Amino acid sequence: MTTLADYRSNRIVELMDEPSEHHDAEWLKEALQQAIMLELATLPPYLCGLWSIKNPDPDEPVSRAIREIVFDEMSHLGLACNLLTTIGGVPRLADAAIVPKYPGPLPGGVRPELTVSLSGLTKQSLDMYSRIEEPDHPVTLSAARTHTSIGAFYTAILDAFRKHKGLITGARQLVMDMKDHGAGNSIYALNSFADVKSAIEVIKEQGEGTSASPENPHPGELGELAHFYVFRELFHERKLKRNPDYPDRWEFTGDVIPMPQVLPMGTVPPGGWAAGSASEPDPDTKARLATFNRNYSELLRLLERAWKSAVAAEAAELLMDAVGQMFTLKGPAWKLMAKPLPDGSGKRYGPEFLYTTAP
């Protein structure tokens, strides 16, 4: 029997297959833990792509686009945790059994054909990013997809909340003002069904857009697109434009998007660099990897403790500590990307995002 502690289970598909009359409080708690695992799973691949950009310029379009998406995903993770705690659940983040494992599938059986890996920014990684975010009915594609999408999963969660509004208690809600990163980026308290509905719509629509438009209804800048379409723009190296002759048709025929120079981070093998036959790190690189993994793991522990705390002031302080911990990741990641792999491929090392227990 699978459990929510099994990252590589098909639990989301199994939850979606259960009849709606079974979507009770326990169903919601398990579904929301899976949602937290999904939101966390998107961050490491996007961060590897962002950090691999050489000499990043805040105004460079590709770097700016991915950075904005990363901030969106961070807020989605916070909102997913608030969704669970408002019904009395406890988020689990700091556990080797449930943290993302790369390369591998998304948790829960979402998009089973997709393998998510950690590497630098390439055409292949941009295609992978967009497939993570892909809606069931993209307005730029003619054929509908038949797999379980992240958006479809959140729709089922919202339907369950709608039937069980009395479960919403407002317990252990953390808040963070992030409006400077966009209209939908703040983490806010979910004390009512209206709050819950708003949070789920932000998560869905920032990632997938709406069924009628690729535009993000919660943008940082006017005309900003949902994540799926931003990644497709970067993949095609062209801005997405509405066809003037066919207003319902969107095409990648706009301005050219110049690709930045990148550091050629290789693809992290299963189990990390030390597990790869051609990527055994030297002692200095092992130390750099250990530093990154230790900092990443402490970040997850701080986040989990923040949402577990029943003391508002302590929870807020822990969340701020987690924000500070986030800034300890970039430096070690860049140092790793400066180190060539020993296989002569010209590729570089990069962060593994492996969870380690506290010393």
C-alpha positions, 0 to 999 in steps of 0.5 A, spaced: 500 500 500 502 506 498 502 512 503 503 519 502 510 518 505 512 515 498 514 520 493 514 516 487 507 513 488 501 514 484 498 517 490 495 523 486 492 519 481 489 514 486 486 520 490 483 523 483 480 516 482 476 516 488 469 518 488 467 525 490 463 522 496 470 520 499 473 527 498 472 528 506 477 531 511 482 526 511 482 526 503 483 533 503 489 533 508 492 527 504 491 531 497 494 537 500 500 534 502 501 531 495 500 538 493 506 541 497 510 535 495 508 538 488 510 545 489 516 543 492 518 539 486 518 544 481 523 549 485 530 545 484 529 544 476 527 552 475 533 554 480 538 550 477 536 553 470 536 560 473 543 559 477 546 557 470 545 563 467 552 566 466 553 573 469 545 574 470 543 581 469 536 583 473 534 586 466 536 580 462 529 577 459 530 570 460 533 571 467 527 575 469 522 571 467 525 565 470 526 569 477 519 571 477 516 564 476 521 562 482 518 567 486 511 565 484 512 557 486 515 559 492 508 563 494 505 557 491 508 552 496 506 557 502 499 557 500 499 550 499 502 549 506 496 554 509 491 550 505 493 544 509 494 547 516 487 551 515 483 544 516 488 542 521 493 538 518 501 539 519 505 540 512 511 535 512 517 538 508 523 535 512 523 528 510 528 524 506 522 520 504 518 525 501 523 530 498 523 530 490 528 525 487 531 527 481 531 525 475 524 522 476 517 523 475 513 528 479 510 526 485 503 522 485 503 520 478 502 527 475 504 527 468 507 520 468 511 520 461 515 526 464 522 525 467 524 531 471 531 532 472 536 537 474 541 541 469 543 547 466 538 552 462 538 548 455 532 547 450 531 540 453 530 543 460 525 549 458 521 544 454 521 540 461 519 546 465 513 547 460 511 540 460 511 541 468 506 547 468 502 544 462 494 545 462 489 540 460 487 544 454 493 549 452 490 555 447 497 554 443 495 547 442 490 544 438 489 537 441 487 536 448 491 532 453 488 526 457 493 526 463 492 528 470 495 535 470 497 539 476 491 544 475 486 538 474 488 536 481 487 543 484 480 543 481 478 537 485 481 540 491 477 546 490 471 542 489 472 538 496 473 545 500 466 547 497 463 541 499 466 541 506 467 549 508 466 547 515 473 544 515 476 551 514 479 554 521 484 559 520 489 555 524 496 556 523 496 561 518 503 564 516 503 571 512 508 574 508 507 580 503 510 579 497 506 584 492 513 587 490 514 580 486 507 580 483 499 581 484 498 574 486 505 573 490 503 574 497 502 568 502 496 570 506 491 567 511 486 562 509 480 564 514 474 562 509 472 559 503 473 565 499 480 565 501 481 558 499 478 559 492 482 565 491 489 561 493 487 555 489 485 560 483 492 563 484 496 557 484 492 554 478 492 560 473 499 563 474 501 556 472 497 554 467 493 561 465 485 560 464 481 556 459 481 562 454 487 566 455 495 564 456 495 571 460 496 570 467 490 574 471 495 575 477 501 578 474 507 582 476 507 586 470 501 588 465 501 582 460 505 577 463 503 570 461 502 564 465 508 559 467 507 554 461 506 560 456 513 563 458 517 557 458 514 556 451 516 563 449 523 561 451 523 555 448 521 558 441 525 564 443 519 568 440 514 572 444 507 569 444 502 573 440 495 573 438 493 572 431 490 579 428 486 575 423 484 569 428 483 572 435 482 566 438 489 563 436 496 565 439 502 564 436 510 564 437 511 570 432 513 576 436 519 579 438 525 574 438 528 573 445 535 572 445 538 567 449 543 568 455 550 565 455 549 559 460 554 555 465 554 548 462 551 544 468 550 537 467 545 532 469 545 530 476 545 522 476 540 518 480 543 519 487 547 525 486 554 526 483 558 521 487 553 515 484 555 516 477 560 512 474 563 518 470 562 524 475 565 522 482 567 528 485 574 530 488 574 532 496 573 539 494 567 538 490 564 533 495 565 539 500 561 544 496 556 539 495 555 537 502 555 545 504 549 546 499 545 539 501 546 541 508 543 549 507 537 546 503 536 541 508 536 546 513 531 550 509 526 545 509 527 544 516 525 551 518 519 551 513 516 545 516 517 548 523 514 554 521 508 551 519 508 546 525 508 552 530 502 554 534 505 560 537 504 566 531 510 570 533 515 564 533 512 561 526 513 568 523 520 568 526 522 561 523 519 563 516 523 569 516 529 565 518 527 560 512 527 566 507 534 568 510 536 561 509 534 561 502 539 566 500 545 561 502 543 556 496 546 561 490 553 562 492 555 554 493 551 553 487 555 557 483 561 555 486 559 548 483 557 550 476 565 553 476 567 546 477 568 541 470 566 534 471 572 529 470 569 526 464 572 531 459 565 532 457 565 540 458 559 539 463 560 542 470 557 540 476 551 543 480 547 542 486 544 536 487 538 538 492 539 532 496 536 531 503 541 530 509 539 529 516 541 535 521 548 534 524 
